[in-house]
Amino acid sequence: MQSQSNLVLKPKDLKQLERIRHTCAHILAMAVQKLFSETKVTIGPVTETGFYYDFDRKEPFTPEDLNTIQTEMRRIIQANLPVICEGVEREEIKAEIEQLGEPYKLEILAKIPPEETITRYFIGTPDGGKWTDKKTQPEPSLINPVTTPPGEYWWDLCAGPHLNFTGEIHPDAFALESVAGAYWRGDETQPMLQRIYGTAWETPEQLQVYFQQKEEAQRRDHRKIGRELQLFSIEEDAGGGLVFWHPKGSMMRYVIEDYWRNSHLEAGYQLLYTPHVANLELWKTSGHFDFYRENMFDSMTVENQAYQLKPMNCPFHVLTYKYDLHSYREFPLRWAELGTVYRYERSGVLHGLMRVRGFTQDDAHIFCLPEQIAEEILGVLNLTEKILSDFGFTSYEVNLSTRPPKSVGTDAGWQLATEALIKALNTKNWEFVEDVGGGAFYGPKIDIKIRDAIGRLWQCSTIQVDFNLPERFNLEYIAPDGSRQQPIMIHRAIFGSLERFFGILIENYAGDFPLWLAPVQLRLLPVSDQQRDSTEVIAHSLKKAGFRVEIDRSGDRLGKQIRQAELDKIPVVAVVGKREVEQQTLSVRSRKAGEMGSLTLPELQQHLQTAIAQKIHL
């Protein structure tokens, strides 16, 4: 297996990589329409690892088709055709698209706001020559990617960015990967299209590293490991996107939740429990019904009133705050909840534990004074660092998102909150990338992505200042001068959701969890039936001491028991044979350290306690 550093892909120029991938998507569509002229084109965006393009075609693309398309793409790249941007008038381009018979492009054109400039990008030129003057405009009558000489030029409505020439792409640094079905606009009522996925990089070496990482990611797939270790399942009989936690997964969840509660209590938080459903009027007051309706399940009627499964915990914490009038002397109030929420996700986007319809957020809300924001944000960052580090994540990517053009709140409030976030990050000495205008309409935020064992980034922790809910719910506190003022509200989550974080943990450790997290910490292996009673006594003693222990009751020979423990990724096994019973010892083997020799029960317990306390493998 490659080392972590070899598996971390760090392109020199992310903007250049975006241009490469965007241009590759256009080259893909150009090649497809040359080879399969009846195909209709739709959209082809850049993804985190490459690009895709959606096509409307009656016949399904085969693996052989992908090979043929890739060969044609390589030819277009090596032809070093120019990539030309042209501004167009709406009515003129509409007429051209109608002439080509491209209904999806007409729909895309109709969605472009009237005030926006419309551009299209050409690959190649109508006469096969090299354009050097980008202001030159081809004759519209010649622009037909289906009937013109194959491979010479093609165009697509697009805002860019793109490369200047196809030859800027290394012909051995891209690959087509797969074909999947995708509804147009993600809407089940729309036609089913064929989506061709590809990947593209700056160099062939990066492409090879990507494939190594992809292979390693498949080995670590949490869905596969979850089945093998019997941690969880998604039962389609109950509905998609609903997680069933099996006994071993449930034990891990218990450990995670217990750790989370203790950490928050130590950090000065108080715990809340709130309902799973509320009157629909609450979601109208909070704004979720207007701004988040497409992600909410349909409401239900109870005694002629509409009720709604909660998609968020925030309004419930706000109502808890409103239960009593608070004084500035009580601040900060830190309230935390492991609250299960329900969100409607289309079946096509559901993905194991990473995208589900019911999940538990590790939600917390802080109500504080304006002058307390920076200190509270710093406290959240410290707690986040401690928790993520204890779970094995020590490398982060941090983003600060600031005020967007459309927002609520005052200029002074936004400035105060943003400066407080920056001050806290600077105090931590954390580097961060500023996403100007990328904040929510109700406040600036910090997003933290964690890097796993093979270099992938996962969005987890979020810290968000909110000017919206305090105003919508008319939250108040008694200020030092006796007046009533609006408190500052801070949303924050560290895991994001327990389900998704659990999936990330599985993939980070490939199911080989450190001792403190493992659902079974120790398995006792009796050599024969004569040692059963002694094994039961040992197990009872260890369980009473707080360890998670099980006995192999298969009756298999010792060698098979050991092999099965390896497959089940049990951190520690202890053999109980005739000699061990006579000497009152255990023959101990650590999954990481190998044979540890004969240990007395107190010695084994000491080893286990030390590893658990330090959150490491034995």
N, C-alpha and C positions, 0 to 999 in steps of 0.2 A: 504493500500500500504506500502511496506517495505521502510524504510529510505534509503537514498542514501548510507550510509556506509555499510548497510547490502547487498546492491546490487552490491558493488564493489568486484569483484573476484580477490583475490591476492594470487595465489599459492605460497607456500614457495620456491619452486625450479622449475624455468621455464624449465631448462634442463631435470629434472626428468619428468615434465609434457609432454615434447616433446617425451621422451622415452616411456611413458605410451601410448600416442596416436599413436605413430608409431607402437608399438607392437600390439595395439588394431586393427589397420588396417590389419596387417598380420593375426591376429586371426580371424577377419571377413572373409578374403579370405579363410582361412583354413576351417572354418565352412561351408562356401558356397560350396566349392568343395567337402566336405564330403557329404553334403545333396543333392547337385545338381551336380552330377559328370560330366555332359556334359558341364558345364560352363567353359568358357575361362577367364583367369585372365589378367589384364593389369597393372594399377598403383594404389597406395594407399597412397597418401601424407597426411601430417598433415595440419590442417587448424587452423584458429585463435581460434576456439572454440572446435575443435575435430579432426575428420579425415573423409576420405571417401575412397571408393574403387570402381573402374569401372569394370564392368563385361560384357562379351558378352554371352548372353543367349537368346534363342528364345522366351521362355515364360516370361511374365513380372512377377516381384516379387510382391506379394500381401502383404497386412498388416499382414495376417496370417503367410506368409513366414518370415517376419521380426521377428515376435515373436519366431518362431521356430529357426531361425538363432541366435537370441540373447540368447536363452536357451542353444544352443550348444556352443556358445562363453563362456558363464558362466561355462559350464562344463570343457572346455579347460583351463580356468583360474584356476579353483579349482583343476585341475589335477596337477598344479604346474610343467608344462613341462619346460625343459631347453630351452633357446634360444641361439643358437650357430652360431657364425660367421665363415665362411670358405672362404679362398682365392681360386680362381679357374682359370684354364687356359681357354682362349677364345674358342679354338677349342673343348675342352672336354665338356664345358658347352653348347656349341652350339649343339653338338650331342645329349646331354641329352634333351635339349629343343625340338629339332626336334622329338625325340622319344616320348615326351609327347604330341606333337601336339599343342603347344602353340605359335601361330604366332605372337602375340603381344610381347611376351617375346623375340622372335628373333629380332623383330624390335628395342626393347629397347637395346638389346645387341649390335646391329649394330651401335647404336648412341653413345656408350661409346667410347671415344677417345682411340687410341691404347696405349698411354702412361699411361693410368689410370689403377690402380689395380681393378680387378673384384672380387666382394664379393657376397656371398649369405648368407642368414640367415635361419637356421633351427628352427622350433618349434618342440620339441620332438626329438626322436632318432629312427633309423630303428628297433632296437631290443626292444624298449620300456623302455630301461634303462636310467639311469641318467649319462649324460656326465659331468665329472668334468675337464677333460683335453681338453681345447678348440682347441688344435692342432690335436686332433684325427679327422680323416676324415672317413666318412662312405663309404661303397661300393657304387659307382655310380649306379650300376645295381639295387640297392634297392630303389633308390630315385624316387618314382612315387606317387604323392599325390592322384591319382585317384584310383590306383589298390592296394595300400598297405592297411593294416588294418586301418580302419577309426579312425581319431582323434589322432593317435599315433605320427605322424610327418608330416611336410609339409615344403616346402622351397620356397623362393622368391629371385630373384636378388635384391640386395639392398645395399646401402652404410651406412645404419643405421642412427641414433643410436637406440638401443633397450635395453630393460631390460634384466636381466640375466635369469629370470624365469617368466613364465606367472602368477604365484601366487603373484607376486609383485603388480598386479593390484587388487584393491578391487572389488569383484564381483558385488557390488551394487553401484559402482561409475562410471558406463558407461551405455550408452543407444543408441540404433539405433533409428534414428529420421524420416527419409524419404527416398523415392526413386525418382530419377529424371533422365531424359534423358540427355545424354552428348555425343557429337561426339568424336570419338577418335582423340586425339591431338587438339581438339577444331576446327576441320576442317569439314565443312559441306559436303565435298566430301568423307569423311571417314565414316565407319560404325557407326550407332547409338548404344551406349552402355547404360547400366543401372548403375546409380551411387547410391550407398547406402551411406547415410550420417550418421555419428554417433558422439557422444560426449563422452569425458572421462575426469575424474578429479582424484585428489588424494584421496578424501573422498566422502562418500555419501552426507554429508552436503553441500559440494561445488556443487555437482550435483543438489541438490534441489534449491540452490541459483541461479544456472544457469537457471533452468526451470522457476523460479520466474522472473528472468531478461528477459528471452525470452518472457514470457507472457506479461510483461510490455512493451517490445519492440514492440510486435504485436499491443498492444493498441495504441502505439505512431507512428505506421507506417505512414510515410509522404504521401504515396500514398493514404491510407485510409482517413487521415485527409484532404489531399488536395482536395479530392472529396467532403467530407462532408462540408467543408468550402468554396468550389468553388474557390480555389486559382490557380490551374493550371490543365492541362490535357496533355496527350500524345495522339494525334490523329493519329490512324493507317492509316486513309485515306491519311494523308500527309506523313507518313513514321515513322518508329520506331526511338526512341531516339531523337525526335524533340519536344521541349517544347512549349506549348501554355500557355501563362500567361493570366489568366482571370482578370477581373477588380480588384478584391480584392488582388490577388497575384501581379498584376501590381502595385497597390498602395504601397504594401510593398516593391517591388523592387525599386520603385521610392524613398522611404524613405531611403532604404539601400544605393542606389547609391548616393543620395544627401549627406548623412552622410559621405560616403567614399570620395567623391570629396572635401568636406569642410575640412575633416581631413588631406587630403594630401596637400591641398593648405596651410593650417596652418603649415604643416611640411616642407614647402619649395619645394614641387614638382610642376612641370608644367605638364599640361594635353596635351595628344596627341590623335588624331583620325587617324586611318590608314585604308587602304582598306581591303576588305574581300578576295581578290583574287590577284594573282600576276603571272608574267611570270615564267614558270617552271625553267628557268635558275637561278632565285634567290634561289630556294630551292636546286638546285645543288651546288651553291656556298656556301650556309649555311651548307650543309652536310645533311640536312633533307631528301633529295631524296635518299641518299645512306643508311642512318642509321635509317630512320623513315618511309620508304615507305609503309610498311604494315599497318600503322595507318593513311595513307593519302587516301583521295578519289581519284578516277581516274581523270586524268587531262582532260581539255576540250580544243578544238581547236577554236581559234579566229583569223581570217585572217591568217591562216596557221602557227600560233604560238600556242604553248601549254601553257595553263594557269592552275593554281592550286589554289583551295580553301586553305586558310591558316590554317595549323595545329598549328601554333605558331605565336606570335606577335613579337618575338625577331628580326628577320631580318628586319622588317619594322622600328623598332627603330634604328637599326644600319644604315639603309639607311638615316634616318632623321639626324643622327649624321654626316654622310659623306657629307651632303648637303653643309657644310661649314667647313673650317679649324678652329679648336678651339685652344685657348691658355690655358695654365695651370692656368691662372688667372680666367678662367670661372668655374673651377672645385670646387666642385662637380656639375655635371649636374644630376638632378633627374627628370625623365620623367615617367609619369604614364598614363595608359590607361585601360578603361574597354573595352577590345577588344574581340569580338566574334570570336571563332575559330571552325573549323570543323574537326573531326577525325572519321575515319572509325572504328566502333566497331561492332563485330559480334552480330547478333540479340540475341544469347543465353546469352550474358553477360549484355545486357541492363537492367537497373533497376531503374525505376522511375526517380528521379532527380540525383541519385547518379552515374549513368553511362549512358551518353547520347552521341549523335553524334554532337550536336551543343551546345556550351556553351560559356559563357562570363567569361574570366579570369580577375581578378583584377591585371593586370600585371604592373610591373614597372621595369625600368632599371636605374642603377646609373653608370655614367662614372666618374671616379675619379683618383687621383694620388695614387701611391703605399702607401705613408705614410698616406693617408686618409682612408684606408680600415677599420681599427678598429673603427674609429669614425663613419663612415657611417653604419657599421654593427650594432653598438650600437644604432644609430638613428633608424634603421629598427626594432630592438628588442623593443625599447621604443614605437614606433608607433604600432607595433603588439600587445604589451601588452595592450595599451590603447584601441585599437579597439576591440580586443577580450573580454576585460573586460566589455566594454560598452554593448556588446551583451550577457553578462551573463556567459562568460567562464573565469574562474580564475585558473583552475587547468590544468597544461600542462605536457607533457612528451617530453623531448628534446633529439634529437639525432644529433651527429656530425659525418659526414662521411668523411673519409680521402682518400688519393690518392690510386687508384687501381693500379694493376700491369701494365695495359695498359692505358696510358694517354698521353696527350699533355701538353706542357709547360715545363719550366725549373725547376730544383730542388729548386732553390732559390725562384722562383715565388710561387711554391706550399707551401714551408715552410712559406713564408711571409703571404700568404693568410690564411693558417691553423692557424698560431699563432694569426692572427688578429681575426679570428672567436672565438678562445678560449679566447682571451683577452676580447672580448665583452661579452661573456657568463659569464666570471668570474666577470666582472664589474657589471653585472646584479645580480650576486650571484645565478645564475640558475644552478641547478644540471643538468648534461647531461650524456648520454651514448655515448661512442665513438665507432663508427662502423669502425674499421680499414680496409682500402681498399674498403669501401663501397661507396666512392664518384663517381661522374660521371667522364668519361674520360677527361672532360674539366675543372674540378675544384672541390674543396671541398664544402660541403654544410651543412646547418643546417636545420633540419626538426622539426616542432613543431606539436605534436598531442594534441588536446584539449579533455578534459574529460567532458562528458555531464551529465545530471541530474541523470542518472541511472548507471553512472560509465563507460560507453563505451568510447573508445578512437577513435578519428577521425583525420586522417591526413589532415591538412589544410595548414599551413604556411610553406613556403620554402624560404631559402636564399641561393643563389648559386653564387660562384665566377666563372667567365668564362674566360679561356685563349684561347678558340677556336675561337669564332666569331671575336674578334678583330684581330686575326691573319689572318683568312680566308678573311676578308673584308679589310685588310690592314688599320685599323683605326690608326689615328695619332693625335698628338697634338703638339703644339710648347712649348718646355720645356724652363726653365729659361735661359739656355745657348744658345738658338736659334736652338737647334737640334730638330729633329722630333722623338717623342717617342710614344710607344703604350700605350693607357690608360688601366686602370683596368675596367672591366665591371662586374657589379653585377646584377643578376636577382633576383627578389623577388615577391612573391605573399602572401597575408595575408589570404584572403578567400580561395584561390585556384581557385574556380570557383563560380560564383554567384548562379548557379543552385544547385550545391551540397551543398554549405553553407546554402542555403535556406531550403533544405531538412533536414539538420542537425538542423537548428533552429526549424523547425516544430516538429521534434522528441524530441528535448531538452525540449521544452515548451509544448509538446503534443497539439499544436495549441492554447494554452492559453497564448497569447503573452503579454508582458508588454505594458503599455499604449502607449509609444512612437513608438512602432513597429506595433501595431494592425492596420489592414486595416480600421476598423471602431472603433473609440475610444468611441463614445457615440451614443446610439440609443434612440430616443424620442418615447414615447409610449402614443398616444392620447387615452383618455378613451372613447370618443365618437366622432361622426362627428362634434359636436358643438365646439370641441377644435381644429379642423383641421387648421383653419386660424391662430390661435395663435401659434400652433406648427410650422407652416411654417415660421412665423416671428422669432421664437426662433432659428430654424435651420439656417436660413439665417444669423442671428447675430453671431452664433457660427462658421459657416463656414468662415465668413468674418474675424473672429479673428484667423483663421488658424487651427481650429479643424476639424477632420474627423467625420462628423455627418451624420446620416441617420434617416429617419422617418419610423416607422412601418406602412405601408399602407394597411395591410391585412384586417382591419376592424374586427379582432377577438376580443373576450373579453379580458380584461386586463390580467387575469391569463394566458391565452394561449400566449399572447404576451411576458410575462415575461419568461415563459418556453421556448419559441422559442429563446429568447435572450440568455438564458443559453446554449441551444444546439449550438447556433452560436458563443459561447464564446465571447460575447461582453463585454468589460471591465466595462463599466458604462451604466446604463439605467436611464432615467429620465421620470417619469410619469407626464403627462399634463392632469389634470382633471379640473372640474369646480372650485373647491376650489383653485387650483394652479393658474388658470387664474385670479381669483378675487384677490388673495393675491400677485400676480406677483412673485411666487416662483416655484420651481420644487421639486418633491419628488424623491430623488436620491438614487440609490442603486448601490454599487460597487460589482463587482463579487468576489473580495477578502475580502473586509471589511464588506460586508453586508449593512444593512440599514444605510444611512447617514443622514436621516431626510430631512427636508425642507430647501432648500438653494435658495438664490436669484441667478440670473444669474451671476452677478459679483463674488459671492462667489464660485459658481461652476467653473467658469473660472479660478479662483486663484488656486483652488485645482488641476485642470487639468494641469495647467501650471507648478506647483511645481513638480508633479509626472513625467511629461514629461521631465523636465529639469534634474531630478535626475535619469531618466531611470528606474523607479520602477512602480509597480502596485499602483493604487490609494488606 
